Amino acid sequence: MEYSTIGKGQEISVEGVVYDQGSVYGRLQCLTDLRKARGKRYSLVTILMIVLMAKLSGANSPTEIAEWGMHRQQELETLLKINAKRMPERSTYRRVLAYKVYETEVERLVGEYNQAGKGGVVYALDGKALLGMSKREDGTPEYALSVYDVEAGKTVSQVEVGSKENEITKAPQAIQMAKIAGKVVTSDALHTQKRLTQTILDEQGNYVFPVKENQPRLYKNIQALFAPDYPKPGFGEIQTDFLHAQKVNKGHGRIEKRTLTTSEMLNPYAAWPGLAQVYRLEREFQWWRRGRCYKTSCEVEFGITSLSREKATPLQLLKIRRAHWGIETGSHYRRDVTLREDATRFTIGNASRVMANINNLVLALIRQAGFLNAAQARRFFAAHLSQAFSLLVTPFS
């Protein structure tokens, strides 16, 4: 346990705040405050703590955060041990988030905090448009690339990439920051690149990647391998090493049947780092209404993995590939719908990118508190501010 040591002459009271080493509060002390000393009314730690507690309690925009802080001034003074004549205004939050903290420091703080504690095995790599900030000169939105621990529900690294096309060049950096040793990385076909797969192997991780036409030779070879075999009269069938697994899921008026077939036959011929198996994944969908099927569809995905058959059966690969979509439902959807990330306009400086990292931290804290429903958690913390504060002064276990 330690006591906060916020700078002399600021609004801190004599008692100080007791916090655990490794907690969010403790890590905030290490951020660089880019403001000049003159006229500084609130410490950087205090401002960011109010932002985090407000976000945990349901506030999203700078206006909402400022109003939330003013309505809870007495509680915040007690928890943060401050003596403030009035709470920060909307313009203060916008200015601090946009210009007065280093985005890379916040990025690193959130990543390192989220990497602490227990984690899962499958890490999903995916990009997200930051629609809440001003667009680039060519009219396209800014993007951030995230590595998401699907099982633990927390983003373990995020890097700013500018345009979506830059995701390919920034992906190795995101992987190195995520510390993926012993993990399995999944992604969409955009990131099926030799450089990235070699980076994953160098970091002692494994990959499960889909393959599309952006890798034409590999795609055609896998497609030909799994093509139906029609032997000529008098000739037997070609011997294969195929293994199969099938899974059926029902729900929301839909039946989904997923069939995955693996093979090691391309390993000696495909010049791909660490290739151990290739696979064919077929998804068949049926939509039902009033006892009858009114619509069907089918899609096929080809892919590669560095996991050998001893490490991953076809059924395990099915589960890993399905787990990738956890980044959409567990991170992107919650940031946009629950935390209103894209709807909140942060068009100046680095505010949007800083807030994106703060949102990643808030979602991880919600999971740390044992909640699976982020909206429910925010309603709870709105009524129990002291417990939101406790989350911020206690590290992941």
C-alpha positions in Angstrom: 0.0 0.0 0.0 1.1 3.5 -0.7 -0.1 7.1 -0.3 -0.7 9.4 -3.3 2.0 12.1 -3.7 0.2 14.6 -6.0 2.1 17.8 -6.5 2.6 20.6 -4.0 0.1 23.4 -4.2 -2.7 21.4 -5.9 -6.1 20.6 -4.5 -5.0 17.5 -2.5 -5.9 17.4 1.2 -3.5 16.4 4.0 -4.8 12.9 4.4 -3.9 11.6 0.9 -5.4 8.6 -0.9 -4.3 5.1 0.1 -3.9 2.8 -3.0 -2.3 -0.5 -3.9 0.8 -0.7 -6.1 -0.1 -1.7 -9.6 -3.6 -0.2 -9.4 -5.0 2.2 -11.9 -4.6 5.1 -9.4 -1.0 4.2 -8.9 -0.2 3.9 -12.6 -1.9 7.3 -13.2 0.8 8.9 -11.0 3.4 8.1 -13.7 1.7 10.0 -16.5 3.4 13.2 -17.7 1.3 16.3 -17.1 2.0 18.7 -20.0 0.3 21.7 -18.4 2.2 24.6 -17.0 2.2 25.0 -13.2 0.7 28.4 -13.3 -3.1 28.3 -13.1 -3.2 24.6 -12.5 -6.3 24.0 -10.3 -6.7 20.2 -10.5 -4.0 17.5 -10.6 -3.9 15.3 -13.7 -4.6 12.2 -11.5 -7.8 13.8 -10.1 -9.1 14.7 -13.5 -8.5 11.3 -15.0 -10.0 9.6 -11.9 -13.1 11.6 -12.3 -13.3 10.7 -16.0 -12.9 7.0 -15.1 -15.5 7.0 -12.3 -17.9 9.0 -14.5 -17.4 6.5 -17.4 -18.0 3.6 -15.0 -21.2 5.3 -13.8 -22.7 5.9 -17.2 -21.4 9.3 -18.4 -19.9 9.5 -21.8 -19.3 12.9 -23.3 -17.2 15.7 -21.7 -20.5 17.6 -20.9 -21.9 14.5 -19.2 -18.7 13.9 -17.3 -18.6 17.5 -16.1 -22.2 17.5 -15.0 -21.7 14.1 -13.3 -18.7 15.5 -11.4 -20.6 18.6 -10.2 -23.6 16.6 -9.0 -21.3 14.3 -6.9 -18.8 16.9 -5.7 -19.2 16.0 -2.0 -18.6 12.3 -2.6 -15.6 12.9 -4.9 -14.0 15.2 -2.3 -14.3 12.5 0.3 -13.0 9.7 -2.0 -10.2 11.6 -3.7 -9.3 13.6 -0.5 -9.5 17.0 -2.3 -10.6 20.4 -1.3 -12.1 21.9 -4.5 -14.2 25.1 -4.6 -15.8 23.7 -7.8 -15.3 20.7 -10.0 -13.6 20.8 -13.5 -15.7 22.1 -16.3 -16.4 20.5 -19.7 -13.6 22.5 -21.4 -11.1 21.3 -18.9 -11.7 17.6 -19.7 -11.6 18.3 -23.4 -8.3 20.3 -23.2 -6.6 17.8 -20.9 -7.5 14.7 -23.0 -6.7 16.5 -26.3 -3.4 18.2 -25.5 -2.1 17.7 -21.9 -1.3 13.9 -21.8 0.8 11.8 -24.1 -1.4 9.4 -26.0 1.3 6.8 -26.1 1.7 6.9 -22.3 -2.1 6.3 -21.8 -1.9 3.6 -24.5 0.9 1.8 -22.6 -0.7 2.3 -19.2 -3.9 0.6 -20.3 -2.1 -2.2 -22.1 0.2 -3.0 -19.2 -2.7 -2.9 -16.7 -4.9 -5.1 -18.8 -2.1 -7.6 -19.2 -1.9 -8.1 -15.5 -4.0 -10.8 -13.7 -5.5 -13.9 -15.3 -6.0 -14.1 -19.0 -7.3 -16.4 -21.7 -5.6 -18.2 -24.6 -7.2 -16.7 -27.7 -6.2 -13.2 -28.7 -8.2 -11.5 -31.4 -6.5 -8.9 -33.7 -8.8 -6.4 -35.4 -9.0 -2.7 -36.3 -11.8 -0.2 -35.5 -12.7 3.2 -37.0 -12.7 6.1 -34.5 -15.7 7.9 -36.0 -15.9 10.3 -33.1 -12.9 12.3 -34.3 -12.4 14.5 -37.3 -11.7 12.6 -40.6 -8.5 12.5 -42.5 -7.8 14.8 -45.4 -9.0 12.1 -47.9 -12.3 11.8 -46.0 -11.6 8.5 -44.4 -11.8 8.0 -40.6 -8.9 7.4 -38.3 -8.3 3.8 -37.2 -6.9 2.0 -34.2 -5.7 -1.6 -34.1 -6.4 -3.7 -31.0 -5.4 -7.1 -29.6 -8.2 -8.4 -27.4 -8.1 -11.2 -24.9 -11.4 -12.9 -25.8 -11.9 -15.0 -22.6 -10.8 -12.3 -20.1 -12.7 -9.5 -22.0 -9.9 -7.0 -22.0 -7.8 -5.2 -24.7 -4.2 -6.0 -24.0 -2.7 -3.6 -26.6 -3.9 -0.9 -29.0 -2.0 1.2 -31.5 -3.1 4.1 -33.7 -2.8 3.3 -37.4 -4.2 6.3 -39.2 -5.8 4.8 -42.3 -7.1 1.2 -42.5 -4.4 0.3 -45.0 -1.8 0.9 -42.3 -3.1 -1.9 -40.2 -0.8 -4.3 -42.0 2.4 -2.4 -41.1 1.3 -1.7 -37.5 0.1 -5.2 -36.7 3.6 -6.5 -35.7 3.9 -3.6 -33.2 0.5 -4.4 -31.7 1.5 -8.0 -31.3 4.8 -7.2 -29.7 3.1 -4.9 -27.2 0.5 -7.6 -26.3 3.1 -10.1 -25.0 1.5 -13.2 -26.7 3.8 -15.9 -25.5 1.7 -19.1 -25.2 -1.3 -17.4 -26.8 -3.2 -18.1 -30.1 -3.7 -15.0 -32.3 -6.7 -14.8 -34.7 -7.6 -12.1 -37.2 -9.4 -11.5 -40.4 -7.8 -12.2 -43.8 -6.3 -8.7 -44.1 -3.6 -9.7 -41.6 -2.7 -13.0 -43.2 0.8 -11.8 -44.0 4.2 -13.6 -43.7 5.8 -10.8 -41.7 3.0 -10.9 -39.1 3.0 -14.7 -38.7 6.8 -14.6 -38.3 6.4 -11.9 -35.6 3.9 -14.1 -33.8 6.3 -17.1 -33.9 9.2 -14.9 -32.7 7.1 -13.9 -29.7 6.4 -17.6 -28.9 2.8 -17.4 -30.0 0.6 -19.3 -32.5 -1.8 -18.1 -35.2 -5.1 -19.2 -36.8 -5.7 -17.0 -39.9 -8.2 -17.2 -42.7 -6.9 -17.1 -46.3 -8.5 -15.2 -49.1 -7.5 -13.9 -52.6 -5.0 -11.4 -51.1 -2.7 -14.4 -50.9 -3.6 -15.9 -54.3 -1.1 -18.8 -54.5 -1.8 -20.0 -51.0 -5.6 -19.6 -51.5 -5.6 -21.6 -54.7 -3.5 -24.4 -53.2 -5.8 -24.8 -50.2 -8.9 -24.6 -52.4 -7.5 -27.3 -54.8 -6.5 -29.5 -51.9 -10.1 -29.6 -50.5 -11.8 -29.7 -53.9 -14.0 -32.8 -54.4 -12.1 -35.8 -55.9 -13.6 -37.3 -59.0 -11.2 -40.2 -60.0 -11.1 -41.5 -63.5 -12.5 -45.0 -64.2 -10.0 -47.6 -63.2 -8.2 -45.4 -60.7 -8.8 -45.3 -57.0 -9.4 -42.2 -54.8 -6.4 -40.1 -53.9 -5.3 -40.8 -50.3 -5.7 -37.9 -48.0 -5.1 -37.2 -44.3 -8.3 -35.2 -43.7 -9.7 -34.9 -40.2 -13.2 -33.5 -39.6 -15.2 -31.9 -36.9 -18.8 -30.5 -36.9 -20.7 -28.3 -34.5 -24.4 -27.2 -34.6 -25.7 -24.1 -32.9 -29.3 -23.1 -32.5 -30.7 -19.7 -31.4 -32.6 -16.6 -32.4 -34.5 -18.4 -35.1 -31.4 -19.7 -36.8 -29.6 -23.0 -37.1 -25.9 -22.8 -37.9 -23.9 -25.9 -38.8 -20.1 -25.5 -39.0 -17.9 -28.2 -40.4 -14.1 -27.9 -40.3 -11.6 -30.2 -42.2 -7.9 -30.1 -41.6 -4.9 -31.4 -43.5 -1.1 -31.4 -43.2 -0.5 -32.3 -46.9 0.5 -28.7 -47.9 3.1 -28.3 -45.1 6.2 -29.3 -47.3 5.1 -27.2 -50.2 3.7 -23.9 -48.8 6.5 -21.4 -48.0 4.7 -20.0 -45.0 6.3 -19.4 -41.6 5.4 -22.1 -39.1 2.6 -23.7 -41.1 1.4 -26.8 -39.4 -2.1 -27.3 -40.8 -4.5 -25.9 -43.4 -8.3 -26.0 -43.0 -11.6 -25.7 -44.8 -14.5 -24.2 -42.7 -18.0 -24.5 -44.1 -20.8 -22.6 -42.5 -24.4 -23.6 -43.4 -27.3 -21.4 -42.1 -31.0 -22.0 -41.9 -33.5 -19.3 -40.8 -36.7 -20.7 -39.4 -40.1 -19.0 -38.8 -43.3 -20.6 -37.6 -41.9 -24.1 -37.9 -40.6 -23.8 -41.5 -37.2 -22.9 -43.0 -37.6 -19.8 -45.2 -34.0 -19.0 -46.0 -30.7 -20.9 -46.3 -27.1 -19.8 -47.1 -23.7 -21.3 -47.1 -20.2 -19.8 -47.0 -16.7 -21.4 -47.1 -13.5 -20.2 -45.4 -10.0 -21.5 -46.0 -7.3 -20.9 -43.5 -3.9 -21.7 -42.0 -2.5 -22.3 -38.5 0.8 -22.9 -36.8 -0.9 -25.3 -34.3 0.0 -28.9 -35.0 -2.6 -31.7 -34.7 -1.1 -32.6 -31.4 -1.9 -29.1 -30.1 -5.2 -28.4 -31.8 -7.8 -30.9 -33.1 -10.4 -29.8 -35.7 -12.9 -29.3 -32.9 -10.5 -27.0 -31.0 -9.8 -25.0 -34.2 -13.6 -24.6 -34.7 -13.8 -23.1 -31.2 -10.7 -20.8 -31.7 -12.0 -19.5 -35.0 -15.4 -18.8 -33.6 -13.9 -17.1 -30.6 -12.4 -14.4 -32.9 -15.7 -12.7 -33.1 -15.6 -12.0 -29.4 -13.7 -8.8 -30.2 -16.8 -7.5 -32.1 -19.3 -8.3 -29.4 -17.1 -7.8 -26.4 -15.1 -4.8 -27.4 -16.2 -2.9 -30.6 -20.0 -3.2 -29.9 -19.7 -2.2 -26.3 -17.5 0.7 -27.1 -19.9 2.0 -29.7 -23.3 1.1 -28.2 -22.7 1.1 -24.4 -19.9 3.7 -24.1 -21.1 5.7 -27.1 -17.6 6.0 -28.4 -18.4 6.9 -32.0 -21.3 9.2 -31.1 -19.1 11.2 -28.7 -17.4 14.0 -30.7 -13.8 14.4 -29.8 -12.5 16.2 -32.8 -9.5 18.1 -31.4 -6.0 16.9 -30.7 -5.6 13.3 -29.4 -8.8 13.3 -27.4 -10.5 10.6 -29.4 -7.6 8.2 -29.3 -7.0 8.9 -25.5 -10.7 8.2 -24.8 -10.6 5.0 -26.9 -7.9 3.7 -24.6 -9.9 4.9 -21.5 -12.9 3.0 -22.9 -10.7 -0.2 -23.1 -9.7 0.3 -19.5 -13.3 0.8 -18.4 -14.5 -2.4 -20.0 -11.6 -4.3 -18.4 -12.5 -2.8 -15.0 -16.1 -3.9 -15.5 -14.9 -7.5 -16.1 -12.6 -7.2 -13.1 -15.6 -6.4 -11.0 -17.3 -9.7 -12.2 -19.9 -8.2 -14.5 -20.6 -9.7 -18.0 -23.2 -7.0 -18.9 -21.5 -3.6 -19.2 -24.7 -1.6 -19.2 -25.8 -3.4 -16.0 -22.4 -2.7 -14.4 -22.6 1.0 -15.2 -26.1 1.2 -13.5 -24.6 -0.5 -10.5 -21.6 1.8 -10.2 -23.9 4.9 -10.6 -25.5 3.9 -7.4 -22.3 2.6 -5.6 -19.6 5.2 -6.4 -17.4 4.0 -3.5 -17.1 0.6 -5.3 -16.2 2.2 -8.5 -13.4 4.0 -6.6 -12.3 0.7 -5.0 -11.8 -0.8 -8.5 -9.4 2.0 -9.4 -7.2 1.7 -6.3 -7.1 -2.1 -6.4 -5.0 -4.0 -9.1 -6.1 -7.1 -11.1 -5.6 -10.2 -9.0 
